[in-house]
């Protein structure tokens, strides 16, 4: 099973710089070990405010208990809080595709079909959505797609040359009129396993 983990670190005031550097070095080493074991798939940095220390991680584990063991084994956990979101397979997930040039983005989609919409209209829109998603995956723009907990919610990993291109792709989705989308630009994390490949 895959999980998105938002990891927020709060270093206690007065912690010596050398202690912070040591624990970060141990964290990087442990991240490499977890990646080699197949538990840590990706790490990103979302936009941060000054003084904020937050990371998004894509993890794989056999369940909630094994994931907790993985997260607890990371040295920064002593200063960190983790928000775990379980991810389920999405019927339109292309699997990991080769990326197009550009930056990565996470999108959270919530679909709300208006009451009274005929089932045939919904079915047609979903079929067109599946075709468009396949096109975008074939172009290297949609890398992964997961179902999130809750009705009509999903998470996408995208790659685009610019924020404008990202927005244009989202507007091109047949379900766009029924979607609320939150887009998070991502920057590479120094311990991201994808950076080592």
C-alpha positions as CSV (number, residue, x, y, z in Angstrom):
1,X,0.0,0.0,0.0
2,X,1.2,3.5,-0.7
3,X,0.9,6.5,1.6
4,X,1.4,10.3,1.3
5,X,3.1,11.6,4.5
6,X,3.3,15.2,5.3
7,X,6.3,15.5,7.7
8,X,6.6,18.8,9.7
9,X,9.8,19.2,11.8
10,X,10.1,21.6,14.7
11,X,13.7,21.8,16.0
12,X,13.6,22.8,19.7
13,X,14.9,26.3,20.4
14,X,18.5,26.3,21.6
15,X,19.5,23.1,19.8
16,X,23.1,23.4,18.7
17,X,23.7,23.7,14.9
18,X,26.0,20.7,15.1
19,X,23.3,18.5,16.6
20,X,20.9,19.6,13.8
21,X,23.5,18.8,11.2
22,X,24.2,15.4,12.7
23,X,20.6,14.3,12.8
24,X,20.0,15.6,9.3
25,X,23.0,13.5,8.1
26,X,21.6,10.4,9.9
27,X,18.1,11.2,8.4
28,X,19.6,11.3,4.8
29,X,21.4,8.0,5.4
30,X,18.2,6.3,6.8
31,X,16.3,7.7,3.8
32,X,18.7,6.0,1.4
33,X,18.3,2.7,3.4
34,X,14.5,3.0,3.3
35,X,14.6,3.7,-0.5
36,X,16.8,0.7,-1.1
37,X,14.2,-1.4,0.9
38,X,11.4,-0.1,-1.2
39,X,9.7,1.8,1.6
40,X,10.6,5.4,0.6
41,X,9.5,6.1,-3.0
42,X,9.8,9.9,-3.3
43,X,10.4,13.0,-1.2
44,X,9.5,16.6,-2.1
45,X,9.5,20.0,-0.6
46,X,6.2,21.9,-0.9
47,X,6.2,25.8,-0.9
48,X,7.5,26.8,2.6
49,X,7.1,29.9,4.7
50,X,10.2,31.4,6.3
51,X,11.5,29.1,9.1
52,X,9.1,26.3,8.1
53,X,10.6,22.8,7.7
54,X,8.2,20.5,5.9
55,X,8.5,17.5,3.5
56,X,6.1,15.4,1.5
57,X,6.9,11.8,1.2
58,X,5.5,8.9,-0.8
59,X,6.0,5.7,1.2
60,X,5.1,2.0,0.6
61,X,4.3,-0.4,3.4
62,X,2.2,-3.5,4.0
63,X,-0.2,-1.5,6.3
64,X,-0.5,1.2,8.9
65,X,1.5,-0.7,11.5
66,X,4.5,-1.4,9.2
67,X,4.4,2.2,8.0
68,X,4.5,3.5,11.6
69,X,7.6,1.3,12.1
70,X,9.2,2.9,9.0
71,X,8.4,6.4,10.1
72,X,9.6,5.8,13.7
73,X,12.9,4.6,12.4
74,X,13.8,7.9,10.9
75,X,16.1,10.1,13.1
76,X,14.2,13.3,12.6
77,X,11.0,11.7,14.0
78,X,12.1,13.0,17.5
79,X,11.3,16.5,16.3
80,X,8.7,15.7,13.7
81,X,5.0,15.2,13.4
82,X,3.6,13.1,10.5
83,X,0.2,13.4,8.8
84,X,-0.5,10.1,7.0
85,X,-2.9,9.8,4.1
86,X,-3.5,6.3,2.8
87,X,-3.6,6.1,-1.0
88,X,-5.6,3.6,-3.0
89,X,-5.3,2.6,-6.7
90,X,-7.2,4.8,-9.0
91,X,-8.9,3.2,-12.1
92,X,-7.1,5.8,-14.3
93,X,-3.7,5.5,-12.7
94,X,-1.1,5.2,-15.6
95,X,1.5,3.6,-13.3
96,X,4.8,5.5,-13.0
97,X,5.3,7.1,-16.4
98,X,8.4,8.8,-17.7
99,X,8.3,12.5,-16.9
100,X,8.0,15.4,-19.3
101,X,10.4,18.3,-18.9
102,X,9.5,20.6,-16.1
103,X,8.6,20.8,-12.4
104,X,6.4,18.3,-10.5
105,X,3.0,19.2,-9.0
106,X,0.6,17.4,-6.7
107,X,-3.1,17.9,-7.3
108,X,-5.9,17.1,-5.0
109,X,-9.2,16.7,-6.9
110,X,-12.7,16.7,-5.4
111,X,-15.5,15.9,-7.8
112,X,-19.0,17.1,-7.2
113,X,-21.5,16.1,-9.9
114,X,-24.5,18.5,-9.8
115,X,-27.7,16.9,-8.6
116,X,-30.0,15.9,-11.4
117,X,-27.2,15.3,-13.9
118,X,-28.3,12.3,-16.1
119,X,-26.3,9.1,-15.6
120,X,-25.5,9.0,-19.3
121,X,-23.9,12.4,-19.1
122,X,-21.7,11.3,-16.2
123,X,-20.7,8.0,-17.8
124,X,-19.8,9.9,-21.0
125,X,-17.7,12.5,-19.1
126,X,-15.9,9.7,-17.2
127,X,-15.1,7.9,-20.4
128,X,-13.7,11.1,-22.0
129,X,-11.8,11.8,-18.8
130,X,-10.1,8.3,-18.9
131,X,-9.1,9.0,-22.5
132,X,-7.7,12.4,-21.7
133,X,-5.8,11.1,-18.7
134,X,-4.2,8.4,-20.9
135,X,-3.2,11.1,-23.4
136,X,-1.6,13.2,-20.7
137,X,0.2,10.2,-19.2
138,X,1.5,9.3,-22.7
139,X,3.0,12.8,-22.9
140,X,4.7,12.4,-19.6
141,X,2.5,15.0,-17.8
142,X,0.5,12.7,-15.5
143,X,2.9,10.5,-13.7
144,X,0.6,8.8,-11.1
145,X,-3.1,9.0,-9.9
146,X,-4.5,7.7,-6.6
147,X,-7.8,7.6,-4.9
148,X,-8.0,9.4,-1.6
149,X,-10.2,8.6,1.4
150,X,-13.6,10.1,1.0
151,X,-16.1,10.2,-1.8
152,X,-14.9,11.6,-5.1
153,X,-11.4,12.5,-4.0
154,X,-8.1,11.8,-5.8
155,X,-4.5,12.8,-5.8
156,X,-2.3,13.3,-8.9
157,X,1.4,13.6,-9.5
158,X,2.1,15.7,-12.6
159,X,5.0,17.2,-14.5
160,X,4.7,20.5,-16.4
161,X,7.0,23.1,-17.9
162,X,5.2,26.0,-16.1
163,X,2.3,26.7,-13.8
164,X,0.4,28.0,-16.8
165,X,0.9,24.7,-18.6
166,X,-0.2,22.8,-15.5
167,X,-3.4,24.9,-15.3
168,X,-4.1,24.4,-19.0
169,X,-3.9,20.7,-18.6
170,X,-6.2,20.7,-15.7
171,X,-8.7,22.8,-17.6
172,X,-8.5,20.3,-20.5
173,X,-9.9,17.5,-18.3
174,X,-13.5,16.6,-19.3
175,X,-14.6,16.5,-15.6
176,X,-13.1,20.0,-15.0
177,X,-16.5,21.7,-14.6
178,X,-17.3,19.4,-11.7
179,X,-13.8,19.5,-10.1
180,X,-12.4,21.5,-7.2
181,X,-8.6,21.3,-7.6
182,X,-5.8,22.2,-5.2
183,X,-2.4,22.3,-6.9
184,X,0.9,22.2,-4.9
185,X,4.1,22.9,-6.7
186,X,7.0,20.7,-5.6
187,X,10.7,21.1,-5.5
188,X,13.2,18.3,-5.2
189,X,14.3,17.2,-1.8
190,X,18.0,16.4,-1.3
191,X,17.1,12.9,-0.1
192,X,14.6,12.1,-2.8
193,X,15.3,8.6,-4.2
194,X,14.4,9.8,-7.7
195,X,17.4,12.2,-7.6
196,X,19.7,9.2,-7.1
197,X,18.5,7.4,-10.2
